[in-house]
Amino acid sequence: RRALQSRMPPARGKRSAAGDAPASPLTGANPLGSSPEVDIEIVVPCYNEAARLRVADFVAFARDPETRARLLFVNDGSSDGTLEVLHKARRACPERIDVLSLPSNVGKAEAVRLGMRRACGEDAAAGTSGRSNQNQPPPSFVGFWDADLATPLDHVRLFRGVFSDRPETDMVFGARVGLLGRDIRRSKRRHYVGRVFATLASLALSMPVYDTQCGAKLFRVDGDLRAALSDPFDTRWVFDCELIGRYASLRRARGAGEDANGGASAARKNAPTRKTKTTNRASVLGGVAKKPFGRFADSIYEYPLHRWEDVAGSKVRPSDVVKMAWGLARLRMKYFAREPWTPSRAVATA
């Protein structure tokens, strides 16, 4: 009888002799160990999300050893109980979940930028709480995800697969395309407004991008990404487009496909490239103007989402569309119609 009892699993809700935790989604035993291997970090900006944040889904994602992903929640000066909810999530999986708390509301654009800089290993802004897992190296890929999980978290792994299949890719964007076999639940009004905006964005960016505003994006960590994140965004509502504009401007300044600050990925360093002769800055920009983004556009991949749905509680109002259009005009002038943009501060190359 004693031998039989020794082989039986511990009762639910109790700890075993080895100290295993209960099998609850939020307090269960962590299968990751003390030093999980991570190559993705997802930034999740949060502003007053206490009522609708699906903590159990985030914790389950973080605990899945196959995802090899870490979550960084950025509390953007929330005035409800969001910070307490985020701390609860971190306690449930401290190896894979961290919280960056901003003292005041700075908007989604700046919250994403600060979070991505922290994920890339850069210093946080003054007045913010620090990373709890500083001993872990920066990941190979960093992205951001909307807190409402309109795009399911299982797409993170799908996005990561694109980088493996397409070594020339630097950015993977979710695209809400209503194809047969996909489950894209989007209101007609939001769909048609989105198509108008996408047309304006394509004109501003000089590339046929389908969906710039989907809140699911993943980037390769290199010198270009660090440079693009070094300065605060000028446009609050279309920072996704401004990020693309910064990438394009950095590469236009070089007149070549290499990454800024020596941060090119090995895959693209070893890839065959067409040799071009450049004598000075003016000749470089003159040649690029004829075909501005032939190579740059190839570094962006839009992934048609398998599932997406409108989630109640969106903070975007119809009047914000006008602000977005004005933001596109501003970034067009700054990043495409003038001298190439360069970051105002030195950027790490590793």
N, C-alpha and C positions, 0 to 999 in steps of 0.2 A: 504493500500500500504506500509506504514512504517513497519507494522507487517510482511508482506511478505518479504521485503528487509532484515529485521533483521534475518530471518531464512535462507537466501541464503548464500552459502559458499563464502569466499573472492575470488576476481578475481585472476586468475593465475598470479604468479609473484609478488603479493602484499601481505603484511602482514595483518593478522587479528588483531582485538583489543587485543587478547590474546598473540600476538607476534609470531604466527606460521610462520615458514619459508616456502618458496616456495617448490613445490613438485619436484624439480629437483633432479636427482640422486646424485649430489654432494653438493647441498645447501638446500635440502628439510628438512622438520621438522623431528627432531629426536624422534622416538617413544620410546626410551629407558629410558628416565628420567635421573635424575641426579646421581643415584646410581644403575646401572644395575648389576644384579647378573651374575657373570662370573666364570666358572670353567675350561676354556681352554684358553691358550695363544699360538698363532702361531707366530713363528719368521720367517720373510721373509728377507733373505739376498739379498741385491741389490748392483750391481756394474755396473754403466753406463746403467741403465735400463730405462732412460727417454723416449726413443722412443717406447718401447714396453710394458711398465707397464700398465696394464688394471685397472686404478684407479677406474672406476665406478663399476667394478665387486667386488673389494676389499671393497669399501664403502658399497655396497649393502649387502655384506656378514656380515660386521661388524654391520650394522643397524638391521639385522634380529634378533629380540629378542629370537627366538627359538634356535639360535645357541649357545647362552651363551658363546661366544668366543670373545677374544680380539686379535688384531693384533699388533705386534711389528716389524716395518720395521728397518732393520739395514743397514744404508748407509755405504758401505765399501770403503770410500775414493773415491767416484765417481768423475770423472773429467768433466762430462756433467751436465745436469740440473736435475739429479735424486733427489737431496736433495730438490729442489724447488717443484718437483712433489709430494714428500712424505709429505712435509709440507702442501700442498694443500689437500692431503687425510686426514691428521690429523685435519685440520680445519673443514673438512666436518663431522667428527664424533670423536670429542676429547675424548668422554667417552670410546670408544672402539678401538681407533687407537693411537699408540704412535710411536715415531721415536728415534732411537739411532744412532747418527752420529759419525763415527770413523774418526779421523783426517787424516789417511792415509790408503792405501789399505793393508789389512793384509791377504786377501784370504778368500775363502768361509768357510773353516774349522774354523778359528778363529772367523770370523764374527758370525757364527752359535753358537759357544761356548759362546762368550760374550753375545749374545742375549738371549740364553737359561738361562745363569746364572742370567741375569737381570730379566727375566721372573720368575725365581724361587725365587726371592727376594734377590739375592746376590748383592754386590756392583759392580758397573761397573768399568771398567778399567780407569785409570787416563787419562784425556784428552777427555773423551766422554761426550756427553750431557746426562743429567739425565732424569729419568722417570717423566712424568707430572702427573701421577695418583698414587703417592706414598701412598695415604691413602687406596688404595684397597689392600686386602690381596693377597698373591700369589695364583695362581690357583691350582687346583688338578691335571691338566694335562698340559704338555708343549710339543710343537713339533716344527718342522720346515717344510717349504713349499717352493718349488721353485717359484721364482717371475714370471716366464713365464706362470704359471698356466697350465702346461701340465697335471697335475692332478687337476680336478675341485675342487673348495672349498666346494662343497656339500659333498665331501667325509669326511670332518672333522667330521660331525655328525655321519657318518657311523663308523668311527674309534672309536669315543666316545662310541658308542653302544657296541662295542666289550668288553670294560672294564666292562660294566654293566653285560653282559652275561657271561663273563669269569673272575671272581674275581682274579684268579691266574695270569692274564696277566699284565705285566709291560710295554711292548712295542708293538705298532702296526705299522707295516711297509706296505706301499703300494707295491703290486707286479703286475708287468705288464705281465699278463698271457693272451695269445690270445685264450680265450675260446669262444665257441658259445654263443651268447647273450651279449657279451662284445664288446666294440668299442675301440680296442687298435691299434692305427695307428703308427706303428714303422717300420722304414726301415729295409730291410732284413740284410743289413750290420751291422746296429746297434744291431739288434736282435742277430745275431750269435756271434758278438764280446761280447755282454752281456752274452751269455750263456757260453762262454769260461771263462770270468771273474768270473761268478757265480760259476763255477766248482772250480776254484782256491780259491775263497773265502770260499767255503764249506770245502775245505781241510785245509785252514789256520785256520778256526774257529772251525773245528771238529764238524760241525753240517750241516744238509742238507738245508741250506738257499737258497731260489730261486732267490731273487732279493735284493741285499744290496744297490744298487745305485739309487733306485727310490727316488726322492726328496720330498717325502711325508711321514712323520713319526710323531708319537705321543707317549709320554712317561708319565708314572705315576710319579708325583713329590714325591720323598722320599729321604732318605739318600743316597741310591745307585746312584741315578741320580746326586745329588749334588757332590758326591765324583768323579764320572766319568767325570764331567765337571770342576773339580777344577784346573786341570793343562792343559796348551796348548797341543794340539795334536802333536804327532811326525810326523804323515803322513798327508800331505796336501790333497792328492787325494783320500784316502780311509778312511777318518775320520769316516764315517758311520761304517765301519768294526772295526775301533779302539775303537769306543764307545762300541760295542758289546764285544770286547776283554777286556775292562776295567770292564764291568759288570761281565764277566765270571771270571776274575782274582780276583775280590773282593770276590766273593762267593766261589771260590776255596780256598782262604786264610782262610775263616771261616769254610769251610767244612760242611756248613749247608745252608738252604734255607732262612734264615732271611736276612733282609736288613742291609746294612752297617750303622753304627752309630745309631742304634736304630730306623731307619726310616721305619720299615716294615709296610705295610698297614694292617689295621684291618682285612681285608678279609683273608689275608694269615696268619696272626697271629692266627686266630681262626680256620683255616683249619686244618684237621687232618694231621699229619706228621709222618713219620717213624722215630723212635728213633734210634740213632746211638751212639755207645760208642767211645769216642776219648780220648786218653791218652796224646798225645803230637802233635806238629805241623807235625812231620814227618809221624806219623800214619794217620793223617787226609789227607795229600796230597797223601799218598800211597793208601788209600782207594778210594779217588776221582779219581785217575788216571785210575782205572779200568772202571769207568763209569763217565767221567768228568762232563757232562752237562745234566744228566738225568732230573733234576728239572729245571735247568736254561733254557734249550731249551723250556720247557713248558711255560716259562714266555714271550716268543716272539710269536706274531701272525702275519702272513703275510696275508693281506687282498687283494684278487684279485680285482683290480680296475675295475670299470664299464666302465670308459672312460679314455683314455690317448692318447696324440698325440705329435709327434715331433714338436717343435716350432723352427722356424728359429732364429738363433742368439746364438746357443749353444757355450759356450766357451771351450768345451772339444775337443781336437784335437786327431787324431789317434796316434800320438807319446806319448800322455799322458797315453795310455794303458800300455806301458812299465813301466812308473813311478808307475802306480797302482800296477802292478805285484811285483815290488820291494818293495812297501809299504806293501803289504801283507806278504812278507817274513820277513820284519822288525817287524811287529806287532806279527807275529807268534813266533819269538824269544823272544820278550819282554814280552808278556802276557801269553804264553803257554809253553815255553820251559825253563823258569827260575823260580826263586822264585816269588810267586804271587805279582803282582803290588799293591802298596798302594799309595794314594794321598800324596803329599808333604806338604799339609796344612790341618789344622783342618776344618771340615765340619759341618755345622749346621745339627741338627737332626730333626728339625720340618719342 
